Amino acid sequence: MPATTDSSNTVRYRERLWPTFGWWFVAAFLSAMTAAIVFPVWSWGAMVVPIVVFALVAGWLRSASAVIIVSDTEFIAGPAHIERSFIAEAQPCDKAQSFAERGPLLDALAFLMLRPWEPLLVKVIINDPEDPTPYWLVSSKDPQALAAALNSQR
């Protein structure tokens, strides 16, 4: 989806949930460890295999980074989207609330767009009589700003 839209549908909020440095470090470390595994069998492979493994893991990490967009008419969270008219309320969650929402308070019908490298989330209450999904849980770097964007102009 393009970063900007026509003037009738302005983007109010946008963020990409990139993996944190720690995830990239682990990917690089594990890729480097493949050299120790491959070296006894194929010495040239000790140089080639880690690069290939890191490229594959980096591609996976990049594809796992979701984009969140709030426009005047639509809310997009990763591959899912919903018209804002079906959003009743958005509630930002602190760390303790986020932990509880992901665990003991989780409704099995909820839509989850969670990333393990983002500990905070926003609970988006859905008000659509035809949709059995009661709410969405969406990871966010800035849950206050995301909730404010979703709650504006309702």
Backbone as CSV, one residue per row, in Angstrom:
resi,resn,N_x,N_y,N_z,CA_x,CA_y,CA_z,C_x,C_y,C_z
1,MET,0.854,-1.173,0.000,0.000,0.000,0.000,0.894,1.228,0.000
2,PRO,0.609,2.202,-0.822,1.422,3.407,-0.840,1.310,4.186,0.464
3,ALA,2.358,4.942,0.772,2.407,5.699,2.020,1.391,6.838,2.031
4,THR,1.068,7.361,0.875,0.101,8.455,0.815,-1.082,8.031,-0.035
5,THR,-2.186,8.630,0.238,-3.398,8.357,-0.536,-3.935,9.679,-1.053
6,ASP,-5.038,9.616,-1.764,-5.626,10.856,-2.258,-6.126,11.708,-1.091
7,SER,-6.444,12.953,-1.369,-6.796,13.897,-0.303,-8.077,13.517,0.432
8,SER,-8.922,12.682,-0.172,-10.158,12.294,0.499,-9.933,11.183,1.526
9,ASN,-8.760,10.581,1.545,-8.462,9.496,2.475,-7.041,9.672,3.015
10,THR,-6.875,10.605,3.921,-5.570,10.961,4.453,-5.073,9.928,5.451
11,VAL,-3.784,9.633,5.392,-3.164,8.730,6.362,-2.962,9.496,7.664
12,ARG,-3.562,9.014,8.750,-3.484,9.657,10.062,-2.343,9.106,10.911
13,TYR,-1.997,7.850,10.679,-0.948,7.201,11.473,-0.351,6.090,10.628
14,ARG,0.962,5.920,10.739,1.650,4.859,10.004,2.884,4.438,10.782
15,GLU,3.077,3.137,10.891,4.306,2.620,11.484,4.613,1.248,10.915
16,ARG,5.885,0.922,10.895,6.337,-0.403,10.488,7.010,-1.033,11.694
17,LEU,6.634,-2.261,11.991,7.159,-2.968,13.155,8.389,-3.786,12.763
18,TRP,9.514,-3.078,12.621,10.779,-3.749,12.292,11.268,-4.540,13.492
19,PRO,11.915,-5.685,13.251,12.540,-6.417,14.363,13.607,-5.548,15.031
20,THR,13.756,-5.707,16.327,14.743,-4.928,17.071,16.151,-5.451,16.797
21,PHE,17.152,-4.702,17.260,18.552,-5.062,17.044,18.855,-6.462,17.555
22,GLY,18.282,-6.834,18.685,18.534,-8.155,19.260,18.165,-9.289,18.318
23,TRP,17.069,-9.142,17.596,16.650,-10.178,16.647,17.635,-10.286,15.493
24,TRP,18.136,-9.138,15.008,19.128,-9.162,13.931,20.441,-9.753,14.430
25,PHE,20.810,-9.461,15.666,22.040,-10.015,16.239,21.940,-11.536,16.339
26,VAL,20.824,-12.033,16.830,20.628,-13.490,16.932,20.674,-14.125,15.543
27,ALA,20.061,-13.489,14.565,20.093,-14.017,13.196,21.525,-14.090,12.676
28,ALA,22.307,-13.038,12.919,23.705,-13.034,12.475,24.520,-14.084,13.223
29,PHE,24.298,-14.206,14.519,25.038,-15.182,15.326,24.731,-16.611,14.879
30,LEU,23.467,-16.931,14.711,23.098,-18.281,14.277,23.609,-18.577,12.869
31,SER,23.586,-17.583,12.011,24.130,-17.765,10.667,25.627,-18.034,10.724
32,ALA,26.327,-17.312,11.589,27.769,-17.530,11.738,28.063,-18.916,12.306
33,MET,27.196,-19.407,13.161,27.407,-20.738,13.744,27.309,-21.846,12.695
34,THR,26.610,-21.573,11.599,26.545,-22.587,10.543,27.922,-22.839,9.939
35,ALA,28.823,-21.870,10.042,30.197,-22.077,9.559,30.869,-23.196,10.336
36,ALA,30.667,-23.228,11.643,31.265,-24.286,12.467,30.676,-25.650,12.128
37,ILE,29.432,-25.674,11.727,28.787,-26.938,11.377,29.264,-27.433,10.013
38,VAL,29.410,-26.522,9.072,29.726,-26.892,7.695,31.230,-27.080,7.467
39,PHE,32.077,-26.382,8.201,33.523,-26.393,7.945,34.145,-27.790,7.909
40,PRO,33.834,-28.694,8.834,34.464,-30.020,8.771,34.127,-30.799,7.490
41,VAL,33.014,-30.486,6.870,32.581,-31.213,5.680,33.011,-30.504,4.395
42,TRP,32.919,-29.176,4.411,33.172,-28.406,3.185,33.753,-27.051,3.591
43,SER,35.057,-26.887,3.412,35.720,-25.671,3.900,35.200,-24.408,3.210
44,TRP,34.954,-24.460,1.897,34.406,-23.289,1.212,32.973,-23.006,1.661
45,GLY,32.283,-24.040,2.023,30.915,-23.871,2.503,30.844,-23.077,3.791
46,ALA,31.941,-23.112,4.559,31.978,-22.344,5.804,31.912,-20.847,5.544
47,MET,32.248,-20.426,4.326,32.128,-19.007,3.971,30.808,-18.717,3.259
48,VAL,30.334,-19.690,2.500,29.144,-19.475,1.679,27.849,-19.689,2.467
49,VAL,27.777,-20.791,3.202,26.533,-21.160,3.886,26.058,-20.091,4.877
50,PRO,26.930,-19.518,5.727,26.430,-18.478,6.645,25.823,-17.273,5.925
51,ILE,26.396,-16.907,4.789,25.854,-15.770,4.038,24.463,-16.109,3.500
52,VAL,24.328,-17.318,2.963,23.030,-17.748,2.432,22.001,-17.849,3.558
53,VAL,22.412,-18.440,4.680,21.491,-18.582,5.816,21.067,-17.209,6.331
54,PHE,22.019,-16.274,6.462,21.657,-14.936,6.940,20.713,-14.246,5.954
55,ALA,20.957,-14.405,4.661,20.068,-13.792,3.667,18.645,-14.340,3.802
56,LEU,18.525,-15.648,4.017,17.195,-16.246,4.187,16.522,-15.766,5.471
57,VAL,17.278,-15.742,6.562,16.709,-15.296,7.842,16.357,-13.812,7.780
58,ALA,17.219,-13.010,7.147,16.935,-11.578,7.013,15.678,-11.354,6.175
59,GLY,15.515,-12.144,5.124,14.296,-12.052,4.318,13.061,-12.403,5.123
60,TRP,13.182,-13.429,5.960,12.052,-13.813,6.806,11.741,-12.706,7.820
61,LEU,12.786,-12.149,8.463,12.560,-11.075,9.434,11.921,-9.859,8.765
62,ARG,12.382,-9.534,7.560,11.812,-8.391,6.860,10.342,-8.646,6.520
63,SER,10.033,-9.864,6.087,8.639,-10.167,5.750,7.751,-10.210,6.992
64,ALA,8.346,-10.445,8.151,7.576,-10.477,9.400,7.334,-9.079,9.964
65,SER,7.954,-8.063,9.376,7.742,-6.700,9.864,6.454,-6.153,9.251
66,ALA,5.468,-5.982,10.087,4.142,-5.568,9.627,4.037,-4.047,9.535
67,VAL,3.142,-3.605,8.672,2.847,-2.179,8.528,1.461,-1.920,9.111
68,ILE,1.364,-0.851,9.901,0.087,-0.431,10.481,-0.242,0.943,9.916
69,ILE,-1.439,1.073,9.358,-1.864,2.341,8.763,-3.275,2.670,9.244
70,VAL,-3.449,3.906,9.680,-4.780,4.421,10.010,-5.050,5.574,9.053
71,SER,-6.085,5.421,8.248,-6.494,6.509,7.364,-7.852,7.020,7.839
72,ASP,-8.411,7.952,7.109,-9.718,8.495,7.485,-10.813,7.434,7.466
73,THR,-10.698,6.465,6.575,-11.779,5.495,6.394,-11.412,4.061,6.725
74,GLU,-10.127,3.763,6.907,-9.714,2.370,7.029,-8.584,2.200,8.042
75,PHE,-8.549,1.030,8.653,-7.466,0.630,9.554,-6.836,-0.625,8.968
76,ILE,-5.534,-0.564,8.729,-4.795,-1.685,8.156,-3.756,-2.127,9.170
77,ALA,-3.772,-3.408,9.509,-2.797,-3.989,10.436,-2.230,-5.241,9.788
78,GLY,-1.048,-5.098,9.202,-0.460,-6.222,8.488,-1.330,-6.581,7.298
79,PRO,-1.718,-7.857,7.178,-2.516,-8.273,6.025,-4.016,-7.971,6.166
80,ALA,-4.448,-7.581,7.352,-5.876,-7.370,7.603,-6.242,-5.890,7.513
81,HIS,-7.483,-5.634,7.160,-7.979,-4.254,7.143,-9.458,-4.259,7.500
82,ILE,-9.895,-3.126,8.033,-11.294,-2.973,8.423,-11.668,-1.502,8.268
83,GLU,-12.915,-1.261,7.909,-13.399,0.115,7.835,-13.453,0.688,9.243
84,ARG,-13.074,1.935,9.378,-13.061,2.557,10.707,-14.456,2.704,11.289
85,SER,-15.468,2.675,10.463,-16.837,2.777,10.986,-17.205,1.571,11.849
86,PHE,-16.474,0.461,11.718,-16.732,-0.734,12.523,-15.901,-0.775,13.803
87,ILE,-15.108,0.250,14.042,-14.277,0.290,15.247,-15.020,1.066,16.325
88,ALA,-15.317,0.385,17.433,-16.028,1.031,18.537,-15.074,1.857,19.385
89,GLU,-13.914,1.290,19.686,-12.961,1.965,20.568,-11.599,1.302,20.428
90,ALA,-10.555,2.086,20.646,-9.193,1.557,20.691,-8.604,1.878,22.056
91,GLN,-8.077,0.860,22.719,-7.528,1.022,24.066,-6.034,0.697,24.063
92,PRO,-5.177,1.678,24.379,-3.750,1.360,24.488,-3.500,0.532,25.747
93,CYS,-2.587,-0.402,25.671,-2.282,-1.272,26.812,-0.833,-1.079,27.237
94,ASP,-0.623,-0.979,28.551,0.748,-0.928,29.057,1.313,-2.351,29.066
95,LYS,2.513,-2.512,29.607,3.178,-3.814,29.563,2.388,-4.901,30.298
96,ALA,1.885,-4.588,31.484,1.129,-5.577,32.265,-0.190,-5.929,31.578
97,GLN,-0.890,-4.913,31.074,-2.149,-5.165,30.362,-1.900,-5.973,29.089
98,SER,-0.821,-5.648,28.385,-0.487,-6.374,27.160,-0.242,-7.843,27.453
99,PHE,0.479,-8.113,28.538,0.747,-9.498,28.938,-0.561,-10.226,29.235
100,ALA,-1.451,-9.571,29.976,-2.734,-10.188,30.330,-3.609,-10.406,29.093
101,GLU,-3.638,-9.434,28.188,-4.465,-9.559,26.980,-3.974,-10.689,26.082
102,ARG,-2.666,-10.911,26.053,-2.109,-12.002,25.241,-2.328,-13.367,25.876
103,GLY,-2.583,-13.392,27.177,-2.670,-14.652,27.900,-4.037,-14.935,28.466
104,PRO,-4.205,-14.735,29.782,-5.439,-15.165,30.440,-6.706,-14.456,29.959
105,LEU,-6.609,-13.243,29.470,-7.806,-12.505,29.034,-8.126,-12.692,27.553
106,LEU,-7.304,-13.443,26.834,-7.463,-13.577,25.385,-8.745,-14.320,25.018
107,ASP,-9.502,-13.734,24.103,-10.689,-14.378,23.539,-10.230,-15.153,22.298
108,ALA,-10.659,-16.393,22.188,-10.228,-17.247,21.073,-10.666,-16.708,19.713
109,LEU,-11.678,-15.863,19.679,-12.159,-15.308,18.416,-11.440,-14.017,18.020
110,ALA,-10.576,-13.507,18.866,-9.892,-12.241,18.591,-8.914,-12.392,17.430
111,PHE,-8.748,-11.304,16.673,-7.738,-11.258,15.620,-6.438,-10.771,16.247
112,LEU,-5.347,-11.459,15.972,-4.053,-11.110,16.557,-3.070,-10.703,15.474
113,MET,-2.512,-9.521,15.616,-1.414,-9.075,14.765,-0.307,-8.675,15.733
114,LEU,0.344,-9.699,16.275,1.344,-9.501,17.319,2.731,-9.795,16.777
115,ARG,3.705,-9.059,17.262,5.100,-9.307,16.934,5.856,-9.476,18.245
116,PRO,6.672,-10.517,18.372,7.337,-10.790,19.651,8.323,-9.709,20.074
117,TRP,8.797,-8.904,19.146,9.757,-7.853,19.495,9.080,-6.553,19.922
118,GLU,7.774,-6.504,19.904,7.034,-5.328,20.384,6.159,-5.744,21.563
119,PRO,6.547,-5.394,22.794,5.808,-5.868,23.969,4.476,-5.150,24.216
120,LEU,4.276,-3.981,23.626,3.051,-3.210,23.863,2.056,-3.432,22.731
121,LEU,0.782,-3.219,23.048,-0.242,-3.415,22.027,-1.428,-2.494,22.242
122,VAL,-2.306,-2.504,21.256,-3.565,-1.761,21.301,-4.692,-2.770,21.116
123,LYS,-5.711,-2.640,21.957,-6.905,-3.482,21.833,-7.952,-2.666,21.085
124,VAL,-8.336,-3.140,19.912,-9.291,-2.438,19.061,-10.619,-3.193,19.124
125,ILE,-11.612,-2.581,19.761,-12.931,-3.197,19.916,-13.700,-3.052,18.606
126,ILE,-14.211,-4.173,18.094,-14.926,-4.191,16.818,-16.434,-4.182,17.072
127,ASN,-17.139,-3.339,16.316,-18.591,-3.225,16.434,-19.221,-3.535,15.076
128,ASP,-19.159,-4.814,14.691,-19.727,-5.257,13.424,-20.613,-6.464,13.705
129,PRO,-21.931,-6.327,13.563,-22.831,-7.435,13.892,-22.612,-8.683,13.035
130,GLU,-22.027,-8.538,11.858,-21.798,-9.687,10.981,-20.439,-10.347,11.209
131,ASP,-19.608,-9.755,12.037,-18.258,-10.279,12.277,-18.188,-10.863,13.685
132,PRO,-17.839,-12.136,13.833,-17.759,-12.733,15.171,-16.525,-12.297,15.962
133,THR,-15.606,-11.587,15.317,-14.389,-11.142,15.992,-14.721,-10.020,16.967
134,PRO,-14.501,-10.219,18.276,-14.855,-9.176,19.242,-13.866,-8.010,19.252
135,TYR,-12.602,-8.305,19.004,-11.581,-7.256,19.030,-10.328,-7.724,18.307
136,TRP,-9.463,-6.737,18.012,-8.144,-7.014,17.448,-7.113,-6.650,18.504
137,LEU,-6.063,-7.436,18.597,-4.883,-7.066,19.377,-3.768,-6.794,18.382
138,VAL,-3.253,-5.560,18.418,-2.266,-5.126,17.437,-1.030,-4.610,18.160
139,SER,0.125,-5.202,17.885,1.384,-4.713,18.447,1.665,-3.316,17.921
140,SER,2.308,-2.499,18.758,2.642,-1.140,18.349,3.822,-0.621,19.151
141,LYS,4.658,0.185,18.487,5.748,0.861,19.193,5.200,1.993,20.051
142,ASP,4.109,2.598,19.603,3.511,3.740,20.295,1.998,3.531,20.409
143,PRO,1.565,2.704,21.373,0.134,2.402,21.475,-0.740,3.618,21.754
144,GLN,-0.206,4.601,22.478,-0.993,5.809,22.761,-1.336,6.548,21.468
145,ALA,-0.341,6.723,20.598,-0.570,7.441,19.340,-1.484,6.655,18.405
146,LEU,-1.303,5.339,18.347,-2.166,4.513,17.500,-3.612,4.567,17.988
147,ALA,-3.816,4.433,19.292,-5.173,4.500,19.848,-5.789,5.876,19.612
148,ALA,-4.997,6.927,19.773,-5.512,8.283,19.534,-5.931,8.455,18.075
149,ALA,-5.138,7.921,17.152,-5.489,8.025,15.732,-6.762,7.245,15.424
150,LEU,-6.913,6.081,16.038,-8.119,5.274,15.798,-9.358,5.883,16.447
151,ASN,-9.186,6.531,17.590,-10.324,7.115,18.306,-10.719,8.487,17.775
152,SER,-9.879,9.115,16.969,-10.207,10.443,16.438,-11.249,10.326,15.332
153,GLN,-12.093,11.315,15.230,-13.124,11.417,14.185,-14.034,10.195,14.136
154,ARG,-14.493,9.766,15.294,-15.437,8.638,15.318,-16.830,9.168,15.442
